[in-house]
Amino acid sequence: MVRNFEELIVWQDARILANNVHTAFIDLKDFSFRDQINRASVSIMNNIAEGFERYSKPDFKRFLQIAKASCSEVRSMLYLALDFNYIDKTKASEMLQLGTKIKAEIINLMNKQ
């Protein structure tokens, strides 16, 4: 039984994604783009954590829905980053794969609520 949000694999993966996004775009001069993708990536892990700590299945599911939407936002912005030549294909592909994995993990967790 999971007792803390830090034990959730999906939260751990979301934390990795947030760090990867931060590192990939840290020197980007398009500040609004950089800030938006960073906020969206942080939102994934924070909504998982906040929902878990509500100790209510309906609340947790609602926060997981928000986390899933933020995950989709990050993935969408990664495609834009490719289009704008802000990131190379290898880094983008790695983050897109992790984002897809996180989305599946969130869906699995939602289905258990």
N, C-alpha and C positions, 0 to 999 in steps of 0.2 A: 504494500500500500504506500502510495506517495504521500508524504507528510508536508513537504515544502515544494514550492514552485521550482526551486533550483534543481530538484530531482527530475523534473520533466525533461525528457529528451528534446521535445519540441522547443522548450524555452532555451535549452542549451544550444540547439541549432540556430535559433533566432538570434541569440547573442553572438554567435560566430558570424552570421550574416551581417549584423549591425557593425561589427568590427571590420569585416571585409569591405563593406560599403564606405565606412569612414576612411579607411586606409586608401582605398582606390580613388577617392575624390578629394582627399585632404588638400591638394594643391590646385584644385580647379578654381579658376577665376570667375566662372559663372556662379556667383554666390547664391542666387535664388535657386538654381538647380541643385547645387550641392546641399544647401540647407533642407530643401524639400525631400530629397532622397534619404538624407540622414534622418530627418524627423520620421519619415515613413518606416524606415528600417528599425528605429528605436521603438516605434509604436507597436510593432509586432510583439517584441519580448515584453514590453511593459503591460500591454493588454492581457497577455497570457498570465503574467504575474498578478495583476490586479484582479482579474476574474477568478483566479484560483483562490485568492485570499478572501473572497466574498463568502465562501462556504455555502453557496447556494447554487444548485445545478442550473437553474434558469439564468442566474446572473453570469455564471461561468460561461455558459453557452453563448450568451449575448456578447461577452467580451471576446470570446473566441471568434465570433463572426466579425468583429471589428479588426481583430488581428489578421484574419484571413483577407479582409479587404485591404489592409495595409500591405500585406504580402503581395497582393496583386498590383498595388500601386508601385511597389519597389520593382517588381518584374517589368511593368510597363515602362518605368523610367529607365531601366537598364537597356531596353530596346532603343529608347531615345538617345541614351548615352552612346550607343553604337552608331546610330544615325548621325549624331553630332560629332563623332570621332573624339569623344571624351574618354573612351576606354577601349582597350584592345579586345578582340574576340575571345581570347582565352580566358581573361579575367571575367568578362561578361558571361561567358558560357558556364564557368564554375559557379558564379553567383546565381544565375538563372536555374541551374540544376538544384542548388541548395534551396532556392525559393520554391521550386516545384515540390521538393521533398517536404519542406515546412508546411506548404499548403495541404499536402496529403496527410501529414501528421495532425494538423489542426482538424481536418475533416474527420479523421478517425476518432479524435478526442471528442469532437462534437457529437458524433454518433453514439458515444458511450454515456452522454449526459441525459 
